[in-house]
Amino acid sequence: MWVIKVTSLQDKQPIYINIDMIGHFYEVEAEINNVGRVVKAKHTVIGTTTHNNGGFKVTESIEEIAKRLINAGNGLANIIKD
């Protein structure tokens, strides 16, 4: 089993996701209210094939997640560095 480490948008804690269970991922633009204040930061949603709960909201961009998935294919995903 290969996992990637991503960061939760809500509490900035690490989340480890089995790459075989990723069903989709997409980026969500920042929400800005009518006075110019950011209501919700730009983030990425990673959906899994095993749950229909809307997915995990993470701080990493699509490009960062794609790099981690490519590294997982090369056997590098199990090396976790903080």
Backbone bond lengths (Angstrom), bond angles and torsions (degrees), N, CA, C in turn:
res aa  C-N    CA-C-N  psi(-1)  N-CA   C-N-CA  omega(-1)  CA-C   N-CA-C  phi
1 M - - - 1.461 - - 1.527 108.47 -
2 W 1.310 116.14 129.02 1.465 122.10 177.13 1.522 109.26 -108.88
3 V 1.317 116.91 134.05 1.457 121.24 -179.92 1.530 109.38 -124.21
4 I 1.330 114.78 154.63 1.455 120.16 171.08 1.524 107.60 -116.20
5 K 1.316 114.84 150.14 1.464 121.13 179.10 1.519 107.78 -102.18
6 V 1.326 116.26 126.13 1.463 122.47 175.95 1.523 107.99 -129.98
7 T 1.333 116.83 170.82 1.459 121.99 -175.51 1.522 110.65 -113.25
8 S 1.317 116.96 126.76 1.455 122.58 178.59 1.529 110.77 -63.76
9 L 1.315 116.69 134.03 1.459 121.57 177.37 1.527 111.02 -66.46
10 Q 1.319 116.36 -37.42 1.465 121.17 -173.68 1.525 113.33 -68.98
11 D 1.328 117.51 -52.59 1.469 119.22 -173.68 1.528 114.09 -122.01
12 K 1.344 116.84 8.24 1.474 123.11 176.81 1.525 113.33 60.49
13 Q 1.317 117.36 21.44 1.464 122.68 177.45 1.530 109.61 -91.55
14 P 1.337 117.48 153.71 1.468 119.43 179.87 1.525 111.87 -71.38
15 I 1.323 114.45 146.56 1.463 122.76 173.53 1.522 105.64 -125.86
16 Y 1.318 117.51 134.73 1.458 122.43 177.47 1.519 107.98 -110.48
17 I 1.341 115.88 121.44 1.465 120.78 -175.03 1.527 109.21 -118.71
18 N 1.330 115.53 129.19 1.459 122.04 175.03 1.532 107.38 -67.10
19 I 1.340 117.46 122.24 1.465 119.87 -173.87 1.531 112.44 -66.57
20 D 1.333 117.79 -22.96 1.464 120.38 178.46 1.522 112.14 -71.55
21 M 1.328 117.62 -16.58 1.460 121.74 -176.89 1.533 113.08 -100.49
22 I 1.340 118.02 2.03 1.464 120.32 178.74 1.520 108.65 -77.22
23 G 1.324 115.66 120.68 1.454 120.95 179.68 1.516 112.46 -95.26
24 H 1.314 116.63 -34.62 1.463 121.71 -179.55 1.526 109.54 -164.89
25 F 1.322 115.70 162.74 1.459 120.72 169.03 1.513 108.44 -152.76
26 Y 1.319 115.33 145.15 1.466 121.47 -178.43 1.517 109.57 -152.11
27 E 1.331 114.81 156.30 1.456 121.35 -177.84 1.529 110.67 -95.20
28 V 1.316 115.98 143.04 1.458 123.25 178.02 1.531 107.75 -117.38
29 E 1.306 116.29 125.24 1.475 120.83 179.59 1.527 110.50 -69.50
30 A 1.309 116.15 158.46 1.466 121.75 178.37 1.523 110.17 -65.43
31 E 1.316 116.06 143.90 1.463 122.02 174.35 1.525 108.38 -97.86
32 I 1.313 116.24 128.27 1.460 121.52 -179.47 1.522 108.26 -121.43
33 N 1.339 116.49 129.44 1.470 118.91 -178.73 1.532 110.55 -78.76
34 N 1.329 116.73 -177.89 1.468 121.46 -173.32 1.531 114.67 -71.00
35 V 1.326 118.42 -9.24 1.464 120.35 175.82 1.527 111.74 -105.41
36 G 1.323 116.80 10.38 1.453 121.66 176.00 1.515 116.04 85.78
37 R 1.314 117.86 11.60 1.462 121.51 -179.87 1.537 109.48 -93.25
38 V 1.326 115.58 137.37 1.465 120.46 179.30 1.526 109.04 -72.40
39 V 1.341 115.43 120.79 1.461 121.34 179.38 1.528 110.03 -89.02
40 K 1.331 116.11 -41.76 1.458 121.65 178.84 1.520 107.90 -138.60
41 A 1.318 116.80 127.61 1.466 121.75 -177.08 1.529 110.96 -70.42
42 K 1.334 115.81 155.74 1.454 121.12 174.10 1.526 108.21 -60.50
43 H 1.333 116.66 135.81 1.459 120.53 -177.94 1.522 110.56 -155.13
44 T 1.314 115.74 175.53 1.464 122.44 177.40 1.519 108.26 -119.06
45 V 1.324 115.83 142.44 1.463 121.99 175.98 1.526 107.82 -107.41
46 I 1.336 116.17 127.84 1.464 122.11 175.95 1.519 107.62 -111.22
47 G 1.326 116.47 115.35 1.461 121.62 178.25 1.515 111.01 -96.01
48 T 1.318 116.03 143.06 1.466 120.21 178.95 1.522 110.05 -106.66
49 T 1.318 115.12 157.58 1.464 120.37 -178.64 1.520 112.17 -77.86
50 T 1.327 117.59 -12.99 1.462 120.63 -174.49 1.524 113.96 -97.05
51 H 1.335 118.37 -10.76 1.466 121.18 -177.96 1.526 110.51 -136.98
52 N 1.297 115.74 147.73 1.456 121.42 175.89 1.529 108.13 -113.79
53 N 1.350 115.87 58.81 1.457 120.50 -174.41 1.526 112.87 -111.93
54 G 1.332 117.29 11.35 1.453 119.97 -179.95 1.512 114.22 93.94
55 G 1.300 117.90 -12.27 1.457 121.39 175.35 1.517 113.72 92.02
56 F 1.325 113.96 178.39 1.457 121.98 179.51 1.518 108.87 -96.14
57 K 1.317 117.24 130.53 1.465 122.20 176.10 1.520 107.44 -91.76
58 V 1.347 116.14 118.19 1.462 120.93 -174.39 1.522 110.86 -126.70
59 T 1.324 115.98 160.01 1.467 121.18 -176.46 1.529 112.90 -82.56
60 E 1.317 118.76 -22.87 1.461 121.88 -176.87 1.532 111.20 -68.50
61 S 1.330 115.14 149.70 1.470 120.67 177.96 1.529 109.87 -82.06
62 I 1.318 115.92 169.25 1.462 120.88 177.21 1.531 110.12 -59.87
63 E 1.325 116.77 -40.06 1.462 120.67 -179.58 1.534 111.32 -62.39
64 E 1.331 116.96 -42.93 1.462 120.61 179.02 1.528 110.87 -64.15
65 I 1.323 116.62 -42.52 1.464 120.73 179.43 1.523 110.18 -65.37
66 A 1.332 117.62 -41.67 1.465 121.19 178.37 1.527 110.99 -60.66
67 K 1.332 117.67 -42.11 1.467 121.03 177.59 1.521 110.81 -61.33
68 R 1.313 116.76 -41.06 1.468 120.24 179.93 1.526 110.88 -66.91
69 L 1.318 116.55 -36.77 1.467 119.71 178.07 1.527 110.58 -68.13
70 I 1.323 117.25 -40.09 1.464 120.90 177.04 1.525 109.86 -63.29
71 N 1.326 116.96 -44.21 1.462 120.43 177.56 1.522 111.58 -62.27
72 A 1.326 116.68 -33.61 1.464 120.05 178.05 1.518 110.13 -62.70
73 G 1.326 116.82 -38.69 1.460 121.04 177.61 1.517 112.45 -66.21
74 N 1.325 116.86 -24.05 1.457 121.90 177.68 1.531 112.17 -92.07
75 G 1.332 116.44 5.09 1.458 119.80 178.83 1.512 114.59 82.69
76 L 1.321 118.42 17.39 1.463 121.08 -176.89 1.520 113.33 -102.23
77 A 1.324 118.82 -6.08 1.461 120.63 -173.50 1.526 112.90 -71.78
78 N 1.307 117.56 -23.31 1.463 118.10 -178.48 1.515 112.80 -81.91
79 I 1.334 117.11 -3.06 1.464 121.13 175.46 1.525 107.42 -91.28
80 I 1.321 117.27 107.98 1.453 121.48 -174.16 1.523 108.35 -107.34
81 K 1.317 115.59 121.66 1.459 120.38 178.92 1.522 108.27 -122.65
82 D 1.313 116.40 137.81 1.462 120.98 176.01 1.493 110.27 -98.86
